Amino acid sequence: MTERNWHTHRDAKAARLNGASALLDGKFAKTEDVVKVLEALIKPGDKVVLEGDNQKQASFLSEALAKVDADKVHDLHMIMSSISRPEHLDIFDLGIATKMDFSYAGPQSTRVSQMIADKTMQVGDIHTYLELFGRLFIDLIPNVVLVAADKVDREGNLYTGFNTEETPTIVEAAAFHDGIVIVQANEIVDKVPRVDIPAGWVDVVIPADKPYQLEPLFTRDPQAISELQILMGMMAIRGIYEKHNVQTLNHGVGFNTSAIELLLPTYGEQLGLKGKICRNWELNPTPTLIPAIESGWVDSIHSFGGEVGMEKYIAARPDVFFVGKDGTMRSNRALGQVAGQYACDMFVGSTLQIDQWGNSSTVTHGRLSGFGGAPNMGSNPTGRRHSTAAWQSLKPADDPLAKGQKLVVQMVETFGSNKKPVFVDHLDAEEVRKEAKLANVPIMIYSEDTTHIVTEEGIAYLYKTDSMEERKAAIEAIAGVTPVGLRSNPEEVKKLRDKGIIALPEDLGVRRQDAKRSLLAAQTMDDLVEWSHGLYNPPAKFRSWS
Amino acid sequence: MKSLWLFPGQGSQKAGMLTNVDPNLKQNVENWTGVKLLDTSEGYSDSQQIQLSILLLQINEVDQLKKMGWQPDLVAGHSLGVFGAAYAAGVISKEDVFKLVSLRAKLMQSSYPEGYGMGVIVGLSRQEVAELVKQVHTEENPVYLSNQNSELQNTLSGELNAIKQVLELASKQGAAKAKLLHVPNPSHSPLMANVAEQLDYEIGKLHLSNPACIYLANNNGHPVKKVADVKYDLANNLTHPVFWETMINVALEYNPQVSIEFSPGNAFTKLLKVKTDQVSNITLSEMTIDDADFLLNKWKGK
């Protein structure tokens, strides 16, 4: 009997690297050889992770992958947390790749829809981030990963700096299961500022022709915050943050949450809430949080990724941010999502549509956008054990075995920027599921996980409802003059107010006339720079004054 | 610097718009088509005059820009605009494109002498308009949902009474605008199948090339790179809605830094500006070619 070979993967990897040895000097390849290197190391049908994160893109490697000969490299199964760049889809047009598993496709959502309809792209699934990262270690173990680093030393140690994001997670999945790790480097140096990923995990390093693409995705200009958003922010602070004593939280990326961040040092201070709410955050370094940090509201912030322009500010505030000895921030999307889902009491986000039952989605006709962090952080982790006042405050009183619940808050104006109702009977996502033949309706946050909805009309405390009928009535009561909202009547509203299931601004002691822009701690980008003592350096596209 | 070239269709033509067009090119067009271009208000009551003159204006501008060294990365034409777009992408020769459009206009003119046309509804979503169309459409009084100009601006094509009924329903449902357009054909609907068939036959005889850049197709809003797909669009776009909103959404996913709208008009630049402030815009009806060249040079580093 011949003995089974237990190291076929290792042998295959060695053979591939051997086949590319003419192009390699140790681990290093030449910039101009990148296409040849990929052709030598990637085989048809491979599972390939191409680093497209929320912010950082391995753009040199993705451009090169779109140039490989499709006769040599084809039918790849791509695994990407974010489909962000045109060439991420061009590889499907060219026949280099055929299948995609992903989380988020916002910047390419129209083409993704078209390619699914055309069968140019076969979709595995649309995942939450943690599902996708998790599957890299279970049934989507990659053959090759293509990632980006800021600096690489002569040994091959990687420095990923502020925007470490998911690079370590992707590399780990390949490095310990005989996958090939290919890195594009902004710069080759003698010594890296710190080692984010050790050289032993890295197979090939290629100096990039230009630095990787990095987008400032989480910068919100305070000038664009409306008074309606300020009103909703005031209601949320009183009716949710204060009421539930929320200490640990994550904010979405919209203007609603920016408004709240800018109201903490003013309105929050007036209410005497400093030190009582909003102390520990899982959040990208959003510039609109600078005034709250400077006023002493914030104890700690852990981040999924960096934010362009915040580097110097973060480096100067190591008590608050996670900063290495070298003085730059360490981010980590996988750990950030774990923290956001399990360790935070509250998620506050926004959406494009909410249906009559309270399900929400940002997927609309013709745009299969997938979702960012919201589905992880906007879901109640039922396995949670640790107790906090906020979590316990949602515990039903009548069940001896009951436990607390995560606060999942959706903040929306009743009509969207397209003047169409946000509250609808049925989500577009239901139709999109049929069009794209998906197994599940692409819902971002499920009704069962949604505990509060805030609109300019008031707050619905959905967790207090005890039937789907009552939940629907609570949603109708705050849905304004949308078709869903018009089903409500004053009698019903009164009943729900009396039961504390909905609260109007006056119930919360919030006066509509107080919701003025002057209440924001910073009203312009310039104000944010001033709050930061000149340490924040806004990206060019936000410098309207220069 | 990636650039998106936009080619409008009929609607913004006006007397005198050909004043600065290369006289040799104009002469050639008249020779190729046998149509004397009047460039007057009376002239522009005739569809063949309108279509040929707009195409002439656009091709004159394309030639000037290309002579200065500028090339598109993406082209998008609306209805008649597909011909300027296909020319700019190097798909079709100058002589062929004028002859083809001359024929197209003639076929369109004779297809529906009266009783048919188009309407526009602003303020309702495409799904909402589709529902209204379903209530009214019959085989005897057909009406179709046609162009998707923007998320909340869609057109109707068909029999005039049926269009009017849908417009009325739309007004009742709160549309901000619901009115008939001055278009004498049910363009961009299945009612134009006859014209498309003849165009398809004529196009079959021409030598066409693969586009040198991405061509955004009217009939499905897809980015295409193969000559067969462009050919289909040129022959058959009259029988399909123009999916302009989708075309532009796709174009923006390729991250263009500059848009150039060819003459006449500026409607598509306005629609684009509502969507994004990350694209620098040039409208050739509002500036000289030298101004455009100056701006393109200034933005080149982007």
Chai-1 contact restraints between the chains, C-beta under 6 A:
chainA,res_idxA,chainB,res_idxB,connection_type,confidence,min_distance_angstrom,max_distance_angstrom,comment,restraint_id
A,P86,B,Y254,contact,1.0,0.0,6.0,A-B,restraint_1
A,Q108,B,E253,contact,1.0,0.0,6.0,A-B,restraint_2
A,T110,B,N249,contact,1.0,0.0,6.0,A-B,restraint_3
A,T110,B,V250,contact,1.0,0.0,6.0,A-B,restraint_4
A,T110,B,E253,contact,1.0,0.0,6.0,A-B,restraint_5
A,R111,B,V250,contact,1.0,0.0,6.0,A-B,restraint_6
A,R111,B,E253,contact,1.0,0.0,6.0,A-B,restraint_7
A,Q114,B,H222,contact,1.0,0.0,6.0,A-B,restraint_8
A,N418,B,E151,contact,1.0,0.0,6.0,A-B,restraint_9
